[in-house]
Amino acid sequence: MARPTDDSGSLFGETVPRHVTVLSDQMAAHQPLAARMRPRRLEEIVGQEHILQAGNLLPRLIASNRFGSLLFYGPPGCGKTSLAEVIARVTQSRFVRINAVMSNVAELREILTLARRRPEDATILFIDELHRFNKAQQDLLMPDVEEGAVRLIGATTHNPGFYVNPPLLSRSHLFRLEPLIPAAIAGVLRKALGDTERGLGARRHPAEDKVLADLAVLCDGDLRRALNALEVIALSLPEKAEIREKELELFARERRIRYDADEDEHYDTISAFIKSCRGSDPDAAMYWLAKMLAGGEDPRFIARRLVILASEDVGLADPQALPLAVAAHHACDFIGLPEAELTLAHATLYIATAPKSNSATLALGEAHRVLKESPVQAVPRPLRNSSGAASKQAGHGQSYRYAHDFPENISGDAYLEKSLTLYTPKTAGWEAKIAERLALWRELRAKIRQAGA
């Protein structure tokens, strides 16, 4: 079983670096309810059946005690730390926990040195918020991870593909944990109310299932937040008092949307917003807009995305989308919140309900492709700049025909040495008229060139 430190903070006669905690079976009475209710066995972990179901890879690795480094990736309160502690208990490993925010290279060296001196203790080094470690700190782990001096378990709310060094990522098993569903959270809340050893059972607070279910919904898949909220509510009441809906009202009013501008929730939500606008679903677009605003997103960031959408996905199908989006961006600057929310809603609904065309995106991409894969065309002599004696002597601009002198501004001149078709108009909105106009111009050019042949 994992060994606790003594009162002096030493382990095996050596000093444990600060910011380091070692797993202990002793439970402090002052610990928050979420800490006291942490699972002690794999069977007590809820809501992660997709990785913990019998026969899956992770339970088999734990049962055989033959795993290397593990990375747990998921939102706050989904059980990353609990799972790491359970693994240490099941495998009877020495469990050292550090938080990447408060640690540094010197402390990390001390921990790794201590683990090297006691290989028989099978040290599991749990690093919470692993994404906060810089490249040098992550590289420092590599030799001891490869040699097996420590088994690393990293927890992160950020996509490891962006924040974990590729060598470390390639040597680890990555498991994604999902937010807990309300039913799973409500079940743990019910257990906490009845548990007299670790929970609130001694206070004997009754609560209807609906109350616990509503509290679970308010916590957005975060079990730690739900348990701590339950404890705050319970301690605000006399013992044996019923926890009712009205006790949730204050918590509901102060509910915070889980949204961090530096984490995956930021990128996932703006992605959903963009795709909802592109997919012409104004209801979904407004929902994701409201979530971003409630989470404290910079309105100018949202406005910039609307400007991009106006050209990338609406384009020539509705030429008014771009000036409207640009106007919304300027309005966010000089109006500010909360009134700028109305401007963003206006622009969002306009773009979500506008006819769509990505012809500008496709045409630009095709032009880049041709430039990359084919020889660069020279500018035709009639189109070259004719100012200056040398240019005139070289014949630049000769035989150029001024487009405005011809019907429909079509002179019949060739503007590329080798003709290309890069732009194909769509048939939505205003662009349908462009398609008709281009077809007419093609006919005129053909007639002019045939007459001059």
C-alpha positions in Angstrom: 0.0 0.0 0.0 1.2 3.5 -0.7 3.2 5.0 2.2 2.3 8.4 3.8 4.9 10.9 4.8 5.6 11.5 8.4 4.9 14.8 10.2 8.3 16.2 9.2 7.5 15.8 5.5 10.3 13.3 5.0 9.9 10.1 3.0 12.4 7.2 3.6 14.6 9.6 5.5 14.7 12.1 2.7 13.0 15.4 2.3 10.1 15.6 0.0 10.2 18.7 -2.2 7.6 21.3 -1.5 4.4 21.3 -3.6 4.6 17.5 -3.5 1.9 15.3 -1.9 2.2 11.6 -1.3 -0.9 9.4 -1.3 -2.2 8.5 2.1 -5.1 6.5 3.4 -5.6 9.0 6.2 -8.4 11.4 5.6 -8.3 14.9 7.0 -11.6 16.2 8.4 -11.1 19.6 6.9 -10.8 18.2 3.4 -13.5 19.3 0.9 -16.2 16.8 0.3 -15.0 16.1 -3.2 -11.6 15.1 -1.8 -13.1 12.9 0.9 -15.3 11.1 -1.6 -12.6 10.3 -4.0 -12.9 6.7 -5.3 -10.7 4.1 -3.7 -11.4 1.3 -6.1 -11.7 1.1 -9.9 -15.4 0.1 -9.5 -16.2 3.3 -7.7 -15.2 5.5 -10.6 -18.3 6.6 -12.5 -19.1 7.8 -16.0 -16.0 6.6 -17.9 -17.3 3.2 -19.1 -15.8 3.8 -22.6 -12.3 3.2 -21.1 -13.0 1.4 -17.9 -15.4 -1.4 -19.0 -14.1 -4.8 -18.3 -11.9 -6.1 -21.1 -10.8 -2.6 -22.3 -7.2 -1.7 -22.5 -6.8 0.4 -19.4 -8.3 -2.1 -16.9 -6.1 -4.8 -18.4 -3.0 -2.6 -18.0 -3.9 -1.9 -14.4 -4.7 -5.5 -13.5 -1.4 -6.7 -15.0 0.5 -3.8 -13.5 2.5 -3.7 -16.7 1.8 -0.1 -18.0 4.3 2.6 -18.7 3.2 6.2 -19.0 -0.4 7.3 -19.1 -2.0 10.5 -20.2 -5.5 11.4 -19.1 -7.1 14.1 -21.2 -10.5 15.6 -20.3 -12.5 18.5 -18.8 -12.3 19.5 -15.1 -14.0 17.3 -12.6 -14.3 14.2 -14.8 -12.1 11.9 -12.6 -8.5 12.3 -13.9 -6.9 12.6 -10.5 -9.2 10.0 -8.9 -8.3 7.5 -11.6 -4.5 8.1 -11.0 -4.9 7.6 -7.3 -6.9 4.4 -7.8 -4.2 3.1 -10.1 -1.6 3.7 -7.4 -3.7 2.0 -4.8 -4.4 -1.1 -6.9 -0.8 -1.5 -8.0 0.5 -0.7 -4.5 2.8 2.0 -5.9 4.4 5.0 -4.3 2.3 7.9 -5.5 3.8 11.3 -5.8 1.6 14.2 -7.0 2.8 17.6 -8.2 1.0 20.4 -9.9 2.7 21.8 -13.0 1.7 25.3 -12.1 3.7 25.4 -8.9 6.6 23.1 -9.7 9.9 23.8 -11.4 12.9 22.0 -12.9 14.8 21.9 -9.6 11.9 20.3 -7.7 11.3 17.8 -10.6 15.0 16.8 -10.4 14.7 16.1 -6.7 11.6 13.9 -7.3 13.3 11.9 -10.1 16.5 11.5 -8.1 14.5 10.1 -5.1 12.6 7.7 -7.4 15.9 6.4 -8.9 17.3 5.6 -5.5 14.3 3.5 -4.5 13.3 1.5 -7.7 11.6 -1.1 -5.6 8.9 1.3 -4.6 7.6 1.6 -8.2 7.0 5.3 -8.1 4.1 6.7 -10.0 4.6 10.4 -10.7 1.3 12.1 -11.2 1.6 15.6 -12.8 -1.6 17.6 -12.7 -2.0 20.2 -15.5 0.8 18.7 -17.5 0.2 21.1 -20.3 1.7 23.9 -18.0 5.1 22.3 -18.2 7.4 23.9 -20.8 9.5 21.8 -23.3 12.5 21.7 -21.0 10.5 20.4 -18.1 8.9 17.7 -20.3 12.2 16.8 -21.8 13.6 16.3 -18.3 11.1 13.5 -17.7 12.2 11.5 -20.8 15.2 9.6 -19.5 13.5 8.4 -16.3 10.3 7.5 -18.2 12.2 5.5 -20.7 14.3 3.7 -18.1 11.2 3.0 -15.9 12.5 4.9 -12.9 9.1 6.5 -12.7 5.8 5.7 -14.3 4.3 9.0 -15.4 0.6 9.7 -15.2 -0.2 13.1 -16.7 -3.5 14.9 -16.5 -4.5 17.7 -18.8 -7.5 19.7 -19.9 -5.7 20.7 -23.1 -5.3 18.7 -26.3 -2.1 16.7 -25.7 -1.4 16.9 -29.5 -0.7 20.6 -29.0 0.8 20.8 -25.5 2.7 17.6 -24.9 6.1 17.1 -26.6 5.8 14.5 -29.4 8.5 12.2 -27.9 6.7 12.1 -24.5 3.3 11.7 -26.2 4.6 8.8 -28.4 5.8 6.9 -25.3 2.5 7.2 -23.4 -1.0 5.6 -23.6 -3.5 8.4 -24.2 -7.0 8.1 -22.7 -9.7 10.7 -23.2 -12.2 11.2 -20.3 -15.6 12.6 -21.0 -17.7 15.1 -18.9 -19.9 13.1 -16.5 -23.6 12.9 -17.4 -26.1 14.3 -14.8 -27.4 10.9 -13.8 -23.9 9.7 -12.8 -23.2 12.9 -10.8 -26.6 12.7 -9.1 -25.8 9.1 -8.1 -22.6 10.2 -6.4 -24.4 13.1 -4.7 -26.9 10.7 -3.3 -24.1 8.5 -2.0 -22.3 11.4 -0.4 -25.5 12.4 1.5 -25.7 8.9 3.0 -22.0 8.2 3.6 -21.3 8.7 7.4 -17.6 7.9 7.1 -16.5 10.3 4.3 -19.6 12.1 3.3 -22.5 14.1 4.9 -24.4 11.1 6.3 -23.9 12.2 9.9 -25.9 15.4 9.1 -28.9 13.4 7.8 -30.0 15.8 5.1 -32.9 14.5 3.0 -33.2 15.5 -0.6 -35.5 14.5 -3.4 -34.0 12.9 -6.5 -35.1 15.9 -8.6 -33.1 18.3 -6.5 -29.9 16.3 -6.8 -30.5 15.9 -10.6 -31.0 19.6 -11.0 -27.8 20.3 -9.1 -26.0 17.8 -11.3 -27.2 19.6 -14.4 -26.0 23.0 -13.1 -22.5 21.6 -12.7 -21.9 20.8 -16.4 -20.3 17.4 -16.0 -17.9 18.5 -13.2 -18.3 16.1 -10.3 -15.9 18.0 -8.0 -17.8 21.1 -8.4 -21.1 19.3 -7.7 -19.8 17.7 -4.5 -18.4 20.9 -3.2 -21.6 22.8 -4.0 -23.6 20.1 -2.2 -21.3 20.5 0.9 -21.7 24.3 0.9 -25.5 24.0 0.6 -25.6 21.4 3.4 -23.4 23.3 5.8 -25.6 26.4 5.3 -28.6 24.5 6.7 -29.3 23.1 10.2 -28.6 19.3 10.6 -31.5 17.1 9.3 -32.9 20.0 7.3 -34.2 19.0 3.8 -32.2 20.3 0.8 -34.9 21.8 -1.5 -35.1 23.5 -4.8 -34.9 26.9 -3.2 -31.5 26.1 -1.8 -30.3 25.7 -5.4 -31.5 29.1 -6.5 -28.5 31.1 -5.3 -26.1 28.5 -6.8 -28.1 28.6 -10.1 -27.9 32.4 -10.2 -24.1 32.3 -9.8 -23.7 29.4 -12.2 -20.6 29.8 -14.3 -20.3 28.4 -17.8 -17.3 26.1 -18.1 -15.3 28.1 -20.7 -11.6 28.9 -20.6 -10.1 31.1 -23.4 -6.9 29.0 -23.2 -8.4 25.5 -23.2 -10.2 23.2 -25.6 -13.6 24.5 -24.6 -12.7 27.8 -26.3 -11.7 26.1 -29.6 -14.5 23.5 -29.5 -17.2 26.2 -29.0 -15.9 28.6 -31.7 -15.7 25.6 -34.0 -19.3 24.7 -33.3 -20.3 28.4 -33.8 -18.6 28.6 -37.2 -20.0 25.3 -38.4 -23.5 26.3 -37.3 -23.3 29.5 -39.3 -21.9 27.7 -42.3 -24.6 25.1 -42.0 -27.3 27.7 -41.9 -28.7 26.8 -38.5 -29.4 30.2 -36.8 -30.7 28.5 -33.6 -27.5 26.6 -33.0 -25.4 29.6 -33.9 -27.2 31.8 -31.4 -26.8 29.1 -28.7 -23.0 28.9 -29.2 -22.8 32.7 -29.4 -24.6 33.0 -26.0 -22.3 30.4 -24.5 -19.2 32.2 -25.6 -20.5 35.5 -24.3 -21.5 34.0 -21.0 -18.1 32.4 -20.7 -16.4 35.8 -21.1 -15.1 35.5 -24.6 -13.7 38.7 -26.2 -16.5 40.0 -28.5 -13.9 41.2 -31.0 -12.7 37.6 -31.4 -16.2 36.5 -32.3 -16.6 39.5 -34.7 -13.4 38.6 -36.5 -14.7 35.1 -37.1 -17.9 36.6 -38.5 -15.8 38.7 -40.9 -14.0 35.6 -42.1 -17.3 33.7 -42.5 -18.7 36.5 -44.6 -16.0 35.9 -47.2 -15.2 32.2 -46.7 -18.8 30.8 -46.6 -21.2 33.5 -47.8 -19.1 35.3 -50.3 -20.7 36.4 -53.6 -24.0 34.7 -52.7 -24.7 37.8 -50.6 -22.1 40.6 -51.0 -23.7 42.5 -48.1 -22.5 40.0 -45.6 -18.9 41.2 -45.5 -19.6 45.0 -45.0 -22.2 44.0 -42.3 -19.7 41.8 -40.5 -17.0 44.5 -40.7 -19.5 47.0 -39.3 -20.2 44.6 -36.5 -16.5 44.4 -35.7 -16.2 48.2 -35.5 -19.3 48.4 -33.4 -17.8 46.0 -30.8 -14.9 48.3 -30.5 -16.8 51.5 -29.8 -19.9 50.2 -28.1 -18.5 47.4 -25.9 -20.3 44.9 -23.8 -23.1 44.3 -22.9 -24.7 46.2 -25.9 -22.2 44.7 -28.4 -24.0 41.4 -27.8 -26.9 42.7 -29.8 -24.6 43.6 -32.7 -23.0 40.2 -32.7 -26.5 38.6 -32.6 -27.5 40.7 -35.6 -24.4 39.7 -37.6 -24.6 36.1 -36.6 -28.2 35.7 -37.7 -27.5 37.5 -41.0 -24.7 35.2 -41.8 -26.4 32.0 -40.6 -29.5 32.8 -42.7 -27.7 34.1 -45.8 -27.3 32.0 -49.0 -23.9 30.3 -49.0 -21.1 30.1 -51.4 -17.5 29.1 -50.9 -16.6 29.9 -54.5 -14.0 32.6 -53.4 -12.3 30.1 -51.2 -12.2 27.4 -53.9 -11.0 29.9 -56.6 -8.2 31.1 -54.4 -7.2 27.5 -53.5 -7.2 26.5 -57.2 -5.1 29.6 -58.1 -2.5 28.6 -55.4 -2.5 25.1 -56.6 -1.8 26.1 -60.3 1.0 28.4 -59.2 2.6 25.7 -57.2 2.3 22.9 -59.8 2.7 24.7 -63.1 5.3 27.1 -64.6 4.5 30.7 -63.7 3.0 32.5 -66.6 4.5 35.7 -67.9 2.4 38.8 -68.1 1.1 39.2 -71.7 2.9 42.0 -73.5 -0.3 44.1 -74.0 -1.0 44.1 -70.3 2.4 45.2 -69.1 3.1 48.6 -67.7 3.9 51.0 -70.6 5.2 54.0 -68.6 8.8 54.9 -69.3 10.8 55.0 -72.5 12.3 51.5 -72.0 8.9 50.0 -71.6 7.6 51.7 -74.7 10.6 50.6 -76.7 10.0 47.0 -75.6 6.4 47.2 -76.9 4.7 47.0 -73.5 1.0 47.9 -73.7 0.9 47.8 -77.5 -2.3 46.4 -79.0 -4.1 46.7 -75.6 -7.8 47.4 -76.1 -9.6 49.6 -73.6 -12.4 47.4 -72.2 -14.8 50.4 -71.8 -14.8 50.9 -75.6 -16.6 47.7 -76.2 -20.2 46.4 -75.4 -20.4 44.8 -72.0 -16.8 45.8 -71.5 -15.6 42.7 -73.3 -12.8 43.5 -75.7 -11.8 40.0 -76.5 -8.3 40.4 -75.1 -6.6 37.5 -73.4 -5.5 38.3 -69.9 -3.5 35.1 -69.4 -1.1 33.6 -71.9 -2.7 30.2 -71.2 -6.3 30.4 -70.2 -7.4 28.9 -66.9 -10.7 28.2 -65.2 -10.2 28.9 -61.5 -13.6 30.5 -60.5 -16.8 28.5 -60.8 -19.8 30.4 -59.5 -22.4 28.7 -57.4 -26.1 29.1 -58.0 -27.1 30.5 -54.6 -28.4 34.0 -54.1 -26.7 36.9 -56.0 -24.1 34.6 -57.4 -26.7 33.0 -59.7 -26.7 36.3 -61.6 -22.9 36.3 -61.8 -23.0 32.9 -63.4 -25.4 34.2 -66.0 -23.2 37.2 -66.7 -20.1 35.1 -67.1 -21.9 32.8 -69.5 -22.9 35.9 -71.6 -19.3 37.2 -71.6 -17.9 33.9 -72.7 -20.2 34.0 -75.7 -19.1 37.6 -76.6 -15.4 36.8 -76.3 -15.9 33.8 -78.5 -17.7 35.8 -81.2 -15.0 38.6 -81.1 -12.2 36.2 -81.4 -13.9 34.3 -84.2 -14.5 37.6 -86.1 -10.8 38.6 -85.7 -9.5 35.2 -86.8 
